[in-house]
């Protein structure tokens, strides 16, 4: 049942991103949008490199042989890949801002927060040191949230 919940969260995440992508405008004049894409891509790639592909998992389930990664960027953000997705979605939403795209982006935020909380419950059960790590780092935005 846990795997089904994990795949539902991932499916919702990708579905919402696809809707945002289908509505986005590629406007070279939207410097904020372009900045969000660059920051999102850079943070996402950095997080994957530090996490290492063998430890990386698209679903929030914790692999049996996984290790707890706490080096940069994980030293300041517990979920840099999720932050990357939120930033990407922000840029897409802003490129074609409307009530509809804002609603879709808010849905993406909810999914990412639920996914992070669910993943953290699994990490707490798997890694005894996770509780201490969690106290010393922010979930999505360094020093803020």
TORVEXTI-298533 format. One line per 4 residues: number of its first residue (from 0); their letters; for each residue z, y, x of C-alpha. Coordinates in steps of 0.02 Angstrom, whole numbers. Each point is the difference from the previous one (the first is absolute). Example, Ala and Ser with C-alpha at 12.3 -4.5 7.8 and 13.67 -1.06 7.14 Angstrom:
2
0> AS> 390,-225,615; -33,172,69 $
//
This chain:
145
0> XXXX> 0,0,0; 38,118,145; -176,-23,70; -74,45,-169 $
4> XXXX> 101,161,-7; -55,42,177; -183,-26,-43; 17,103,-160 $
8> XXXX> 68,145,104; -141,-14,127; -131,-15,-139; 68,155,-86 $
12> XXXX> 1,94,165; -183,-40,35; -54,30,-180; 78,173,0 $
16> XXXX> -78,41,169; -170,-57,-65; 16,114,-152; 46,146,113 $
20> XXXX> -145,-41,116; -121,-8,-145; 53,174,-53; 13,83,171 $
24> XXXX> -121,129,65; -53,1,182; 17,185,32; -3,48,184 $
28> XXXX> 80,165,-50; 160,-82,-61; 96,12,163; 160,-61,-80 $
32> XXXX> -88,-157,-65; -80,-34,169; 166,27,88; 85,-123,-118 $
36> XXXX> -136,-130,34; 17,21,189; 190,-7,-3; -5,-148,-119 $
40> XXXX> -123,-97,106; 90,40,163; 171,-48,-68; -68,-159,-80 $
44> XXXX> -87,-58,158; 152,43,107; 114,-98,-117; -114,-153,3 $
48> XXXX> -15,3,190; 189,13,22; 31,-132,-134; -130,-116,80 $
52> XXXX> -124,-95,-107; 98,-163,1; 151,87,-75; -102,105,-123 $
56> XXXX> -5,-54,-182; -95,84,-142; 127,-59,-128; 182,54,10 $
60> XXXX> 58,-180,29; 85,-30,167; -86,-133,105; 111,-142,62 $
64> XXXX> -40,39,182; 3,190,-15; 102,115,111; 83,164,-44 $
68> XXXX> -100,142,79; 98,160,32; -105,87,134; -105,156,-33 $
72> XXXX> -55,40,-134; 126,-118,-80; 140,89,94; -17,148,-121 $
76> XXXX> -86,-75,-152; 40,-171,-74; -167,-10,-91; -132,92,102 $
80> XXXX> -141,-105,-75; 57,47,-175; 12,182,53; -178,-15,63 $
84> XXXX> -58,-65,-169; 91,141,-91; -80,130,115; -172,-76,-25 $
88> XXXX> 25,3,-188; 61,181,10; -159,53,87; -109,-91,-126 $
92> XXXX> 98,73,-146; -10,177,69; -187,-14,34; -31,-17,-187 $
96> XXXX> 160,69,-72; 21,-24,-187; 135,-59,-118; -79,-173,8 $
100> XXXX> -2,-13,190; 177,69,8; 57,-134,-123; -87,-137,101 $
104> XXXX> 80,66,161; 172,3,-83; -30,-180,-52; -40,-41,182 $
108> XXXX> 163,84,54; 99,-106,-123; -85,-160,60; 33,43,182 $
112> XXXX> 183,39,-34; 24,-162,-98; -91,-97,136; 110,78,135 $
116> XXXX> 162,-36,-94; -54,-178,-33; -50,-27,182; 165,74,58 $
120> XXXX> 98,-122,-107; -93,-142,86; 24,76,173; 187,22,-32 $
124> XXXX> 12,-185,-42; -102,-52,153; 67,118,135; 187,36,14 $
128> XXXX> -37,157,103; -112,74,-135; 145,86,-90; 45,98,157 $
132> XXXX> -183,41,35; -19,59,-179; 146,121,16; -75,78,157 $
136> XXXX> -179,24,-61; -87,79,-148; -115,-101,-112; -157,109,-3 $
140> XXXX> 23,172,78; 95,19,164; 166,92,-18; -33,32,-187 $
144> X> -31,-150,-116 $
//
